[in-house]
């Protein structure tokens, strides 16, 4: 079965940093775009960022641009989300997702279970 397992979430203070990881299995990781989404309480799930199969193309939501960086290591079947200058409004459950290419990331084929990120003083 396809599995996407997120890790690295936790509690951080505003201005702090956190690095999320997503380990993938059950599909050809190197042939798919990967992405991150988040969902805050009372809000719909929103797109955070995506990366193409070889890391050549990345895209980000305006709300995180310049603060978050997505990367991947195809030798480890893992995608990362480096989050810097965190704000309270970044508090959410963060989900890893997979799609054939970045253009189809609005409707991912696979989802992880999510990891909680809480930014609070």
N, C-alpha and C positions, 0 to 999 in steps of 0.2 A: 504494500500500500504506500501511497504517497504520504510523506510526513514532512512538515515544516515545524521545527521546534525552536521557539524564541527563548532567549535568556539574556540576562544582564540588566533587567529592570530593577528599580529600587527607589529609595527616597533620597533626594538631593536638594540642596539649597538653591535658591535663585542665583543664577550666574555660574553654577557648577556645570560639570560635564558628566556624561554617561555614554557608554558604548554598548549597543545592543548587538546580539549575534543571532543568526538564524541558520540552523543546520538543516539541510535538505537531504531527502533520500526518497527512493522509489520512482524517480524520473531522471531524465538526462538534464542535470542541472546546467551544464555548460551550454545547452541549446536553448535556454529560456531566459527571458528577462525576469528580473526580480524586483520587488517593490516593498515599500513600507506604508502602512496605513495606521491611523489611530482613531480612537473613539473615546471621547470624554463623556462624563455623565450627562444625560439629557441631550446629547448631540448625536448627529448621524456620523457614521464612519467617514473619515476624510482621507484623501490622498496626501502622503507626506513626500515620498520620493521614489524614483525608479532608476534602474540601471540595466543597460542592454546586456546581451549574452556574453560579450567579451569586455564589458566595462567601458567601451568607447563612447557611449552616450549616457548621460545622466540628466535627470530632470527633478525639480523640486517645487513644492508648493511655495507660493510667495511668503507665507508665514514663517517658513523655516529657512529660506534661501540665505546663504551666507553664514548660517549657524550650524546646520546639519550637513553631514557628508555621507553619502552612501558608497560602499565599495564591495567588492566580492573577491573571493579566492576560489577559483574553480578546481584547484587541486584538493581543496578541503570541503567542497560543496557547501560553502558558507557565504552568506551575505551579511554585511555589517551596516550599522547606522551609528555614526559618531555624532553625538549631540553636544554642542557647546553653547555657552551663554544661555542656559536653560531658564525659562520663564514659568511662572505659575500656570499660565494658560497652555503650557505644553503637557500638563498633567492629563494622562489618558492611558488606556490600554493600547499598546502598540502591537500591530499584527504584521507578520511577514506574509508575502504573497508571491505567486508565480504566474506568469503569462507568457504566451509565445513571443511577444515583442513589446516594447514600451507603448506602442500605439493601442494595444489591447489591455493595458493595465487597469483600465476602468472596470473591467469585468474579469478579474483573475480566475484562473482555473483552480488554484489551490490556495488554501489559507492555513496559517498556523493557529495555535490556540491563544496566542497573545501573552504579553508580559506587561505588568503594571509599572508605569513610570509616574512618580509623584514628585512634584517640585513645590516645596513649601519651606518657609522659614520658621 
